[in-house]
């Protein structure tokens, strides 16, 4: 999965699951503020990530995640990417 495919997939499930406007999702936007996340929403987010990408998320993984770019990079580091040939 390429980095751009990860971004596309993440943005798609954020729009569907968290009812956020697609144009509000920019790399430098603050994840928590843009999605309006509270503690229960983080649980939902973890479940969606695990279901979409197939890896376990630990609560401490979110410590360094502030922006959407941080979020994309986190998922990228867990999934790994391969650039198209």
Secondary structure, 3 states (H helix, E strand, C coil): CCHHHHHHHHHHHHHHHHCCCHHHCCCCCEHHHHHCCCHHHHHHHHHHHHHHHCCCCCHHHHCCCCEHHHHHHHHHHHHCCCCCC
